[in-house]
Amino acid sequence: MNGISSISNIPDAAQSAQLGIARGIAGLNEDAQVVAQSLTGPAGDLTAALVDSLQQKLSVEASANVLARSDQMLGTLIDVMA
């Protein structure tokens, strides 16, 4: 039973993907604020924010891909069990 209880504490793929999407969107919002402030005031870290926003975009896309694959696997399992 110990092995099974420790496995159940591991977040499933869908939860991890949703968390990744939420973190990526939060990062994009932060980068958007930096870019907006750079356009109205001193330049600051405009380049870093733009590069980071591209990384956040890739992270969100990867997480969405994981979510889609997880959904596909679940659907396949349901089809097999039916």
C-alpha positions as CSV (number, residue, x, y, z in Angstrom):
1,M,0.0,0.0,0.0
2,N,2.9,2.4,0.6
3,G,3.9,2.3,-3.0
4,I,0.4,3.1,-4.2
5,S,-0.1,5.9,-1.7
6,S,3.1,7.6,-2.7
7,I,2.2,7.4,-6.4
8,S,-1.2,9.0,-5.8
9,N,0.6,12.1,-4.5
10,I,2.1,12.7,-7.9
11,P,0.0,15.2,-9.9
12,D,-1.4,13.8,-13.1
13,A,-0.5,15.1,-16.6
14,A,-3.6,17.2,-16.9
15,Q,-3.0,19.0,-13.6
16,S,0.6,19.6,-14.5
17,A,-0.4,20.9,-17.9
18,Q,-3.0,23.3,-16.4
19,L,-0.4,24.5,-13.9
20,G,2.1,25.1,-16.7
21,I,-0.5,27.1,-18.7
22,A,-1.4,29.2,-15.7
23,R,2.2,30.0,-14.9
24,G,3.0,30.8,-18.5
25,I,0.0,33.2,-18.8
26,A,1.0,34.8,-15.5
27,G,4.6,35.3,-16.9
28,L,3.2,36.7,-20.1
29,N,1.1,39.2,-18.1
30,E,4.2,40.3,-16.2
31,D,6.2,40.7,-19.4
32,A,3.4,42.7,-21.0
33,Q,3.5,45.1,-18.0
34,V,7.3,45.6,-18.4
35,V,6.9,46.2,-22.2
36,A,4.0,48.7,-21.6
37,Q,6.1,50.6,-19.0
38,S,9.1,50.7,-21.3
39,L,7.0,52.3,-24.0
40,T,5.8,55.1,-21.7
41,G,8.9,55.6,-19.6
42,P,12.5,54.5,-19.4
43,A,13.5,51.5,-21.6
44,G,14.4,49.2,-18.6
45,D,14.5,45.5,-19.5
46,L,12.5,45.6,-22.7
47,T,14.7,43.1,-24.5
48,A,14.6,40.7,-21.6
49,A,10.8,41.0,-21.3
50,L,10.4,40.3,-25.0
51,V,12.7,37.3,-24.9
52,D,11.0,36.0,-21.8
53,S,7.5,36.4,-23.4
54,L,8.6,34.2,-26.3
55,Q,9.8,31.6,-23.8
56,Q,6.5,31.8,-21.9
57,K,4.6,31.4,-25.2
58,L,6.5,28.2,-25.9
59,S,5.9,27.0,-22.4
60,V,2.1,27.5,-22.7
61,E,2.1,25.8,-26.1
62,A,4.0,22.8,-24.6
63,S,1.6,22.6,-21.7
64,A,-1.4,22.8,-24.0
65,N,0.1,19.9,-26.0
66,V,0.5,17.8,-22.9
67,L,-3.1,18.5,-21.9
68,A,-4.3,17.5,-25.4
69,R,-2.2,14.3,-25.3
70,S,-3.5,13.5,-21.8
71,D,-7.0,13.9,-23.0
72,Q,-6.3,11.7,-26.0
73,M,-4.9,9.0,-23.8
74,L,-7.8,9.1,-21.4
75,G,-10.2,8.8,-24.4
76,T,-8.3,5.8,-25.7
77,L,-8.4,4.2,-22.3
78,I,-12.2,4.7,-22.1
79,D,-12.6,3.3,-25.6
80,V,-10.5,0.2,-24.7
81,M,-12.5,-0.4,-21.5
82,A,-15.9,0.0,-23.2
